[in-house]
Amino acid sequence: MRRQTAKVVGVAVSPPIVMDTYISPFNVGFGAVVTGTATYSVQHTFDDVFASTYVAASGNWFNHPTVVGVSTTQDGNYAFPVAAIRFNITAGTGSVDAVVIQSGVVGG
């Protein structure tokens, strides 16, 4: 999968970055660079993000086990499938520049 990026400024949430759940093994790495002051979490969902009725703002989002409520530059990974990832700034006026990269071989 191609490298995907998101920038979040102030108290806000990035759009969902959709993962390819058919890639095996499911390996996703991410990095989040903080500029200024921002407290943020990396979150994921198992929702059907392709459903015609799906609304990300009311979806079921879960915090990453270790990158939650942090205010420094962080990196991490997902070893098991998730449908989408987002970056959620909950406090501060700074920004988070995020990169998500998924590797593996397309399955079928």
N, C-alpha and C positions, 0 to 999 in steps of 0.2 A: 504494500500500500504506500502511496505517496505520502511524504512528510506533510502534516497538517499543522496549521498554526491558529492561534486565537490570541486576541489582546482584550483584556478587561480593564476598565478604568473606573475608579471610584467604586462605590457599593453597587455591584452589578454581577450578572451571570453571563458567561460566554454562551453562544449557541452550542447545542450538542455537537460533538465530533463523533460521527457515526463510525463504528468499527465493522470490519468484515468478519463475521462469525464463521465463515467457511474456510478461513485460512487456518492451516494446521502446521506446526503447533501455533496456538494463539499466543503470540508474544508482542506485548505493547510496552514501549518505554515512553516516558514523558519527562519534560523538564519545565519548570516554571521560574522565571526570573522576575524578581520584585524590583520595582523602581519606586522610590519614595516610601510611604508607609501604607501597607495593606495587609490585612489579615484575611486569609483565604483558605479554602479547602478544595481538594480535587474530589469530584463525585462521579459516580457511574450509575447506570440504570440497566435493567433487564427488560424494560418496556419495549413494545413493538413500535419503534420510532418511525416505521414506514406506514403505520395504520392511518387511514384518512382522517380519523378523529383524534389523533395524537396531538397533545399540547404539552410542550416541554415544561412550561411553568407549573403545570399541575401534575406532572409525572411523578413517579416513585424514584427518588434519588437517594443513593447511599454514599456515605463518606468513605473515601479510601482509608484503609486501616492505619496508615502512618502519616499521611499528608493531610491533616485536618486541623484547622484553627492555627495555622502557622503564619509567620510574618517574614520569613526569610526565603531566599532562593532554595528550591528543593528539586529533587528528581525522584522518580520511582517507576514502578512497573505494574502491569497486570499480566499474570501468567495464565489466567483462566478467562473464558469468554465473558464479555459484557457487551451490551448493545451500543452504548454510547458513553462518552466521557465529557464532562464539562468542568469549568473552573469558576468558583463562586467566591467573590470578594464580599465579606460580611462587615468589614470596618475599614476605615481609612480613606485617604484621597489619592493614594498612589495607584500604580498599575501592575498588572501581571502579564508578561509576555510568555505564552505557553507554546510548546512544541510537542506533538504526539507522533510517534513513528511505530508502525506495526510491521512485523516481519513474519515470514513463514511462506509456505507453498500453498497456492490456491487449491482447494479441494473441490468436491463436487457433491 
